[in-house]
Amino acid sequence: MITFAAGPSKVYDSLPTYLQEAYQEGILSANHRSGAFMQLYQETESLMRQKLHMPEDYKLIFTSSATENWEIISQSIVERASFHIYSGSFGKKWIEFAKHIIPATDGLKIQANETVDAASLTISEGFDLIAITQNETSNGSQVRMEYLEEIREKYPEKLIAVDTTSSMAGIELDFSLGDIWYASVQKCFGLPAGLGVLILSPRAIAQTERKGEKGRYNSLSFMLENARSYQTHYTPNVLGIYLLNRVLQDMQEIQHIDQNLRRRMSQLEDCVAKTKTLRLLVDNQQARSTTVLGVTGLEDTISQVKKAAEKEGMQLGSGYGPLKPISFRIANFPAITDAEMEKLIAFLSQY
């Protein structure tokens, strides 16, 4: 069964080899204070710079998941309050968790088909951080880099935190446009769930140190203190970090992956647009994701297509939240091969 679910999604076909080599190299029993682990951490951070173009002065932190970063950001970085820009269920969850920690948190909900209009944004001095869900996994919408750039130019004094859970390692990100970037590995990194990455600019680190929050086990100041020596504050998912290292070693530089995923998504969009019974969930191309495509239709049709796909050995991702009965989602992640995507396109063209 080929899964096109939007996460956990298909892992790279090379994963069994990586797992065998992890066992043979003894990494499964490596102590997180050992030289072997410190070298693994340092190498992985270096590969993030080389393959994903993470800036030299940004720092890589390992967490348990992307969602853990929601709490870390509010408890350890935000000094006054965060202002959230979002269009779907995961962005809504982020702002709700942030409000539990800082009640003054506020935000702007836009429609999935809308692009962010920086000119009309009004974010007061009461907010020191802007939180943006760059790729909304629930509906397949996206905030493109040019809109991030406009927000950065309008509010240069505020930190910007960016959720790229379902786009990091799939599209080329301009990390200079944000101070805090995070993701999980079970989507575009093509790995099993259980590891999150958090990337911090010098400004984000400076604000963390200024705030000095140390009241929790996952306080960011504690994490950064250990990261300076390429260690972690708790025993981490060492296997997950090793697998991330191996994926980064073997993957192309991100601009090449980006180009291929855009080509494939264009073919997939054209296919859905030409069907008689299915429609694109996000019909504004400027707001549509490169890595997750939402497809909508009548409830009976959506159910029929999903069942027929399973008979052909393909699993489509269910719609999320209120969209579940009338949509399905297709992951356009790098671990999915061109041949597998072509098979799906041929299948969908029947409708």
Secondary structure by P-SEA (a helix, b strand, c coil): cccccccccccccaaaaaaaaaaaacccccccccaaaaaaaaaaaaaaaacccccccbbbbbcccaaaaaaaaaacccccbbbbbbccaaaaaaaaaaaaacccccccccccccccccccccccccccbbbbccccccccccccaaaaaaaaaacccbbbbbbcccccccccccccccccccccccccccccccbbbbbbcaaaaaaaaaaccccccccaaaaaaaaaacccccccaaaaaaaaaaaaaccccaaaaaaaaaaaaaaaaaaaaacccccccccccccccccbbbbbccaaaaaaaaaaaaaacbbbbcccccccccbbbbbbcccccaaaaaaaaaaaccc
